[in-house]
Amino acid sequence: MDLINWQDFEKIEMRIGTIIEANDFPKARNPAYQLLIDFGPEIGRKRSSAQITRLYQKEELIGKQIIAVVNFPPKQIANFISECLVLGVVGDDKEVTLLQPGKPVQNGQRIA
């Protein structure tokens, strides 16, 4: 494990967002959804590709609050531009469980 210093951690913008759209992503190399996430007025809406198809149906994702890193540069995945990284716990079988706040909070709030 590589250690980081406090200044490195402060550069990471982890924010709360609500998934407002979830679509199949057939061109992805691994099964994934294309997500549209609302991070509130300061950040706005961002798109993300998320490999969460094993544990989540797209219909149940709508309205779900998640935690994401919002200050990565955009990354092209197949024909899609991913603008943030949705965070989750990767299990031994590579299933991803989304990280979520324990209670509803305002979109855009920063994780510290």
C-alpha positions as CSV (number, residue, x, y, z in Angstrom):
1,M,0.0,0.0,0.0
2,D,1.4,3.4,-1.0
3,L,0.9,6.1,1.6
4,I,-0.3,9.6,0.6
5,N,0.0,12.8,2.5
6,W,-2.8,15.1,3.7
7,Q,-2.3,17.5,0.7
8,D,-2.8,14.6,-1.7
9,F,-6.1,13.7,0.0
10,E,-7.3,17.3,-0.1
11,K,-7.0,17.3,-3.9
12,I,-9.6,14.5,-4.2
13,E,-13.1,15.9,-4.7
14,M,-15.5,13.3,-3.5
15,R,-19.1,14.4,-3.6
16,I,-22.7,13.2,-3.1
17,G,-24.8,12.9,-6.2
18,T,-28.2,11.4,-7.2
19,I,-28.5,9.1,-10.2
20,I,-31.1,10.5,-12.5
21,E,-30.6,8.3,-15.5
22,A,-29.2,4.8,-16.0
23,N,-28.9,3.1,-19.4
24,D,-27.3,-0.1,-20.8
25,F,-23.8,0.3,-22.2
26,P,-23.5,-2.4,-24.8
27,K,-20.2,-1.2,-26.2
28,A,-18.4,-1.4,-22.9
29,R,-15.7,-4.1,-22.7
30,N,-17.2,-5.3,-19.3
31,P,-20.9,-5.1,-18.5
32,A,-21.7,-1.6,-17.3
33,Y,-24.3,1.1,-17.2
34,Q,-24.1,4.7,-18.4
35,L,-25.2,6.9,-15.6
36,L,-26.2,10.6,-15.4
37,I,-25.7,11.9,-11.9
38,D,-26.9,15.2,-10.4
39,F,-24.3,16.8,-8.1
40,G,-26.3,19.9,-7.3
41,P,-25.9,23.5,-8.6
42,E,-22.1,23.9,-7.9
43,I,-21.0,20.8,-9.8
44,G,-24.0,20.1,-12.1
45,R,-24.7,16.9,-13.8
46,K,-21.9,14.4,-14.8
47,R,-21.9,11.2,-16.7
48,S,-20.2,8.0,-15.6
49,S,-19.7,4.5,-16.7
50,A,-20.2,2.0,-13.9
51,Q,-19.6,-1.7,-13.8
52,I,-22.4,-2.4,-11.3
53,T,-24.7,-4.6,-13.4
54,R,-24.3,-7.7,-11.3
55,L,-25.9,-6.3,-8.2
56,Y,-28.1,-3.5,-9.5
57,Q,-30.9,-3.2,-12.0
58,K,-31.0,0.2,-13.9
59,E,-34.5,0.9,-12.7
60,E,-33.5,0.6,-9.0
61,L,-30.6,3.1,-9.5
62,I,-32.8,6.0,-10.3
63,G,-33.0,8.3,-7.3
64,K,-30.2,6.5,-5.5
65,Q,-27.6,8.7,-3.9
66,I,-23.9,7.7,-4.5
67,I,-20.4,9.0,-3.7
68,A,-18.1,9.8,-6.6
69,V,-14.8,11.5,-7.4
70,V,-15.7,14.5,-9.5
71,N,-12.3,16.0,-10.3
72,F,-10.8,13.4,-12.6
73,P,-10.3,14.4,-16.2
74,P,-12.9,13.0,-18.6
75,K,-12.1,9.5,-19.8
76,Q,-13.3,8.0,-23.1
77,I,-14.7,4.5,-22.6
78,A,-15.8,3.1,-26.0
79,N,-18.1,5.7,-27.5
80,F,-18.9,7.3,-24.1
81,I,-17.1,10.1,-22.1
82,S,-17.0,9.3,-18.4
83,E,-16.7,12.5,-16.3
84,C,-16.6,11.1,-12.8
85,L,-15.7,7.9,-10.9
86,V,-18.6,6.3,-8.9
87,L,-17.1,4.7,-5.8
88,G,-17.9,1.2,-4.6
89,V,-16.6,-1.8,-2.7
90,V,-15.1,-4.5,-5.0
91,G,-15.9,-8.0,-3.7
92,D,-13.8,-11.1,-4.2
93,D,-16.0,-12.1,-7.2
94,K,-15.5,-8.5,-8.7
95,E,-19.1,-7.5,-7.8
96,V,-19.3,-3.8,-7.0
97,T,-21.4,-2.5,-4.1
98,L,-22.0,1.2,-4.3
99,L,-20.9,3.5,-1.5
100,Q,-23.8,5.6,-0.3
101,P,-24.5,8.0,2.6
102,G,-26.4,6.5,5.5
103,K,-29.1,9.1,5.3
104,P,-30.3,11.4,2.5
105,V,-28.1,14.5,2.1
106,Q,-28.0,17.4,-0.2
107,N,-26.4,16.7,-3.7
108,G,-23.0,18.2,-4.0
109,Q,-21.9,17.9,-0.4
110,R,-18.3,17.0,-0.1
111,I,-16.9,13.9,1.5
112,A,-14.2,14.7,4.1
